[in-house]
Amino acid sequence: MLIMDAVLETYKAADFTGWPIAEPPADRLVPLSGRLSSREVGTAMAILAEYNGGSRRGARASEAGIDQVRRLVDGETVVAPGGLRIRDTVTGVTALPGCCFGLENWRDWGALAGGEWPWLGHDPTPRVEHVGAVIRLWPDTDRQDGPPIDIPRAQMPELLGSVQEELVAFLSAAGRWAGHWFPAVSASLVDKLDEGLAISAPLPDGHS
């Protein structure tokens, strides 16, 4: 079984004090969905806030929090460290997001279904082969000591549709979280995340 999910890298949340966050998982990746606890949503929002503006030196924790959220809302765009992770539960092979290919670019994976070779980041650096009706994904060109992940081309729209469903659910969870902590900007924050991470716009194949 193939599982694709949207993940954020948690390194930017280290020592964050703007609002309560959860302990980072062992693999330092937070999968985004509607099943996150309030503190886990707080972790995701801390990552996004730090990555898109950082902290204001000398501010009290409560002031720094709203200041960071406002900078996130007012910024030109949203970039997110992480991306898409795909796992083959039969072989146990996992392809992790490459650096410099942020979650905001997640829709680029759809080009694989059309036989293209989109750039998917580096360190790890995935490599793609198109073999008939299969997209063969090597998780890292620097380490080809294991099996690839074979993705049936026809299944790619379904996988991306599942990613979008989870992101839409995360967006709702982020709205509830922001409504509790920063109600004055909660609606604007949700709109910014939706636009910047290209979440709810219909996918080309009709998934929405």
C-alpha positions in Angstrom: 0.0 0.0 0.0 1.2 3.5 -0.9 0.7 6.3 1.6 1.5 9.9 0.7 1.3 12.7 3.2 2.3 16.3 3.7 4.9 16.9 6.3 6.7 19.8 8.0 10.2 19.7 9.3 10.3 20.7 13.0 13.8 22.2 13.3 12.5 25.7 13.3 10.3 25.0 16.3 13.3 24.4 18.6 13.1 26.6 21.7 9.9 28.3 20.5 8.1 30.3 23.2 5.3 32.2 21.3 2.6 29.6 22.3 2.4 26.0 23.5 3.8 23.4 21.2 4.2 19.6 21.3 7.5 17.7 21.6 8.9 17.1 18.2 8.6 13.5 16.9 11.7 11.4 16.7 11.9 11.8 12.9 11.4 15.6 13.1 8.5 15.5 10.7 4.9 16.6 11.5 2.3 15.1 9.1 -0.4 17.6 8.6 -4.0 16.5 9.1 -7.1 17.2 11.0 -6.1 14.7 13.6 -3.4 16.8 15.2 -3.8 17.9 18.8 -3.9 21.6 19.7 -0.2 21.5 20.7 0.7 19.7 17.5 -1.1 22.4 15.5 0.8 24.9 17.5 4.0 23.1 16.5 3.1 23.4 12.8 2.2 27.1 13.2 5.5 27.7 15.1 7.4 26.2 12.1 5.5 28.3 9.6 5.8 31.5 11.7 9.6 31.1 12.3 10.3 30.2 8.7 8.3 33.1 7.4 9.5 36.0 9.6 11.1 34.8 12.8 11.0 36.3 16.3 11.1 39.9 17.4 14.0 40.3 19.9 13.1 41.5 23.4 9.3 40.9 23.1 7.4 39.1 25.8 6.2 35.7 24.8 2.6 36.7 24.2 3.6 39.8 22.2 6.1 37.7 20.1 3.4 35.2 19.3 0.9 37.7 17.8 3.7 39.6 16.2 4.9 36.4 14.4 1.3 35.5 13.3 0.8 39.0 11.9 4.0 38.8 9.9 3.0 35.5 8.5 -0.4 36.9 7.5 1.1 40.1 6.0 3.9 38.3 4.2 4.1 38.2 0.4 3.8 34.4 0.3 4.2 31.3 2.5 7.0 28.9 2.3 7.1 25.7 4.4 10.1 23.4 5.1 9.1 19.9 4.3 7.0 18.5 1.4 5.5 15.2 0.5 6.5 11.9 2.0 5.6 8.7 0.3 5.7 5.3 2.0 5.4 1.8 0.6 4.0 -0.3 3.5 4.8 -3.5 1.7 8.5 -3.0 1.1 9.0 -0.5 4.0 10.7 2.0 1.7 10.1 5.7 2.4 10.9 8.7 0.2 11.4 11.8 2.3 11.1 15.4 1.1 14.1 16.9 -0.5 15.6 20.2 0.7 14.5 23.4 -1.1 11.4 21.8 -2.4 8.9 23.2 0.1 5.4 22.0 0.9 4.1 25.0 -1.0 5.2 23.1 -4.2 3.4 19.9 -3.4 1.2 20.1 -6.5 4.3 19.8 -8.7 4.2 16.0 -8.0 1.1 15.9 -10.3 3.5 16.4 -13.3 4.7 12.8 -12.8 1.4 11.4 -13.9 1.9 13.1 -17.2 5.3 11.6 -17.8 7.4 14.6 -16.7 10.4 14.8 -14.4 9.8 17.7 -12.0 12.6 18.7 -9.7 11.8 17.3 -6.2 14.6 18.8 -4.1 18.0 17.5 -2.9 19.6 15.9 0.2 17.8 13.6 -0.3 17.7 13.9 -4.1 14.9 11.7 -5.5 15.3 10.2 -9.0 12.4 9.3 -11.2 12.1 6.8 -14.0 9.0 6.3 -16.2 8.6 2.6 -16.9 5.4 2.0 -18.8 2.5 2.5 -16.5 4.7 2.9 -13.5 6.5 5.8 -12.0 9.7 4.4 -10.4 10.9 6.6 -7.6 14.4 6.2 -6.1 14.3 8.0 -2.7 17.9 9.3 -3.0 20.3 9.2 -5.9 23.2 9.2 -3.5 22.0 6.0 -1.8 20.7 3.5 -4.3 21.3 0.5 -2.0 17.6 -0.4 -1.6 14.5 -0.9 -3.7 12.6 2.0 -5.4 9.0 2.8 -4.8 6.8 1.9 -7.8 3.8 4.2 -8.2 1.2 3.2 -10.7 0.7 6.2 -12.9 -3.0 6.0 -12.6 -2.8 6.1 -8.8 -1.0 9.5 -8.6 -4.2 11.6 -8.8 -5.7 9.5 -6.0 -2.6 10.0 -3.8 -2.5 13.7 -4.4 -6.2 13.8 -3.7 -5.6 12.2 -0.3 -2.9 14.8 0.4 -5.3 17.6 -0.4 -8.0 16.1 1.9 -5.6 16.0 4.8 -4.4 19.6 4.1 -8.0 20.8 4.0 -8.6 19.1 7.4 -5.4 20.7 8.8 -6.6 24.1 7.6 -9.8 23.6 9.6 -7.7 22.6 12.6 -5.5 25.7 12.2 -8.6 27.8 12.1 -9.8 26.4 15.4 -6.4 26.8 16.9 -6.1 30.4 15.7 -9.6 31.2 16.9 -8.5 30.3 20.4 -5.1 32.0 20.5 -5.4 34.8 18.0 -9.1 35.4 17.2 -8.5 38.8 15.6 -6.5 37.4 12.8 -7.8 33.8 12.6 -9.8 34.2 9.4 -6.9 36.1 7.7 -4.4 33.4 8.8 -6.6 30.6 7.3 -6.9 32.5 4.1 -3.1 33.1 3.9 -2.3 29.4 4.5 -4.9 28.3 2.0 -3.5 30.6 -0.7 0.2 30.2 0.1 0.2 26.4 0.4 -2.3 26.0 -2.5 -4.6 23.8 -0.4 -8.2 24.0 -1.5 -8.1 25.0 -5.1 -9.3 22.1 -7.3 -6.6 19.7 -8.5 -6.3 19.5 -12.3 -7.9 16.0 -12.5 -11.0 17.2 -10.6 -10.1 16.2 -7.1 -11.0 18.9 -4.6 
